[in-house]
Amino acid sequence: MFEDTLGYKTVALTMVNTTSTYPLLALITTHLVC
């Protein structure tokens, strides 16, 4: 439970930080994935 929650929070924080730091990269990645 705790490990899964910590992992989820880590991924969420990483995504938020990446999006905030590299918005264009995030948009490009989103377009590539979609």
MDAnalysis code that builds the backbone (N, CA, C; Angstrom):
import MDAnalysis as mda
import numpy as np

u = mda.Universe.empty(102, n_residues=34, atom_resindex=np.repeat(np.arange(34), 3), trajectory=True)
u.add_TopologyAttr("name", ["N", "CA", "C"] * 34)
u.add_TopologyAttr("resid", np.arange(1, 35))
u.add_TopologyAttr("resname", ["MET", "PHE", "GLU", "ASP", "THR", "LEU", "GLY", "TYR", "LYS", "THR", "VAL", "ALA", "LEU", "THR", "MET", "VAL", "ASN", "THR", "THR", "SER", "THR", "TYR", "PRO", "LEU", "LEU", "ALA", "LEU", "ILE", "THR", "THR", "HIS", "LEU", "VAL", "CYS"])
u.atoms.positions = np.array([
    [0.841, -1.204, 0.000],
    [0.000, 0.000, 0.000],
    [0.871, 1.247, 0.000],
    [1.751, 1.335, 0.991],
    [2.590, 2.533, 1.106],
    [3.545, 2.669, -0.081],
    [4.120, 1.543, -0.491],
    [5.055, 1.601, -1.614],
    [4.339, 2.032, -2.887],
    [3.143, 1.493, -3.109],
    [2.378, 1.853, -4.310],
    [2.012, 3.335, -4.268],
    [1.604, 3.815, -3.080],
    [1.216, 5.226, -2.947],
    [2.433, 6.119, -3.174],
    [3.565, 5.739, -2.604],
    [4.784, 6.536, -2.769],
    [5.194, 6.566, -4.229],
    [5.121, 5.430, -4.892],
    [5.481, 5.363, -6.310],
    [4.572, 6.248, -7.142],
    [3.268, 6.205, -6.823],
    [2.301, 7.022, -7.572],
    [2.588, 8.497, -7.361],
    [2.871, 8.883, -6.115],
    [3.172, 10.287, -5.824],
    [4.446, 10.718, -6.526],
    [5.442, 9.844, -6.546],
    [6.707, 10.179, -7.203],
    [6.492, 10.418, -8.687],
    [5.717, 9.531, -9.322],
    [5.439, 9.670, -10.754],
    [4.644, 10.944, -11.006],
    [3.650, 11.202, -10.144],
    [2.819, 12.395, -10.306],
    [3.667, 13.651, -10.175],
    [4.522, 13.697, -9.159],
    [5.374, 14.873, -8.953],
    [6.336, 15.040, -10.117],
    [6.874, 13.930, -10.606],
    [7.797, 13.991, -11.739],
    [7.096, 14.558, -12.967],
    [5.868, 14.091, -13.210],
    [5.110, 14.570, -14.371],
    [4.819, 16.059, -14.228],
    [4.425, 16.482, -13.028],
    [4.109, 17.894, -12.791],
    [5.362, 18.743, -12.980],
    [6.491, 18.294, -12.414],
    [7.734, 19.053, -12.543],
    [8.181, 19.126, -13.994],
    [8.055, 18.017, -14.706],
    [8.451, 17.993, -16.111],
    [7.571, 18.924, -16.929],
    [6.270, 18.900, -16.641],
    [5.332, 19.741, -17.384],
    [5.603, 21.211, -17.094],
    [5.943, 21.503, -15.852],
    [6.181, 22.904, -15.478],
    [7.503, 23.404, -16.051],
    [8.489, 22.498, -16.091],
    [9.803, 22.905, -16.579],
    [9.898, 22.856, -18.093],
    [9.323, 21.807, -18.674],
    [9.391, 21.668, -20.132],
    [7.987, 21.512, -20.718],
    [7.194, 22.593, -20.746],
    [5.825, 22.521, -21.267],
    [5.780, 22.075, -22.727],
    [6.699, 22.582, -23.527],
    [6.713, 22.202, -24.953],
    [7.028, 20.723, -25.101],
    [7.988, 20.238, -24.321],
    [8.355, 18.823, -24.393],
    [7.163, 17.964, -23.982],
    [6.445, 18.424, -22.962],
    [5.268, 17.681, -22.497],
    [4.210, 17.631, -23.593],
    [4.000, 18.758, -24.270],
    [3.001, 18.807, -25.344],
    [3.394, 17.867, -26.478],
    [4.676, 17.898, -26.844],
    [5.158, 17.029, -27.930],
    [4.974, 15.565, -27.533],
    [5.337, 15.246, -26.287],
    [5.197, 13.861, -25.811],
    [3.742, 13.437, -25.847],
    [2.863, 14.345, -25.422],
    [1.431, 14.034, -25.417],
    [0.946, 13.755, -26.835],
    [1.369, 14.572, -27.792],
    [0.950, 14.366, -29.182],
    [1.497, 13.044, -29.729],
    [2.733, 12.707, -29.349],
    [3.322, 11.458, -29.832],
    [2.573, 10.266, -29.251],
    [2.234, 10.347, -27.971],
    [1.526, 9.241, -27.316],
    [0.117, 9.107, -27.877],
    [-0.546, 10.257, -28.051],
    [-1.915, 10.219, -28.572],
    [-1.876, 10.103, -30.093],
])
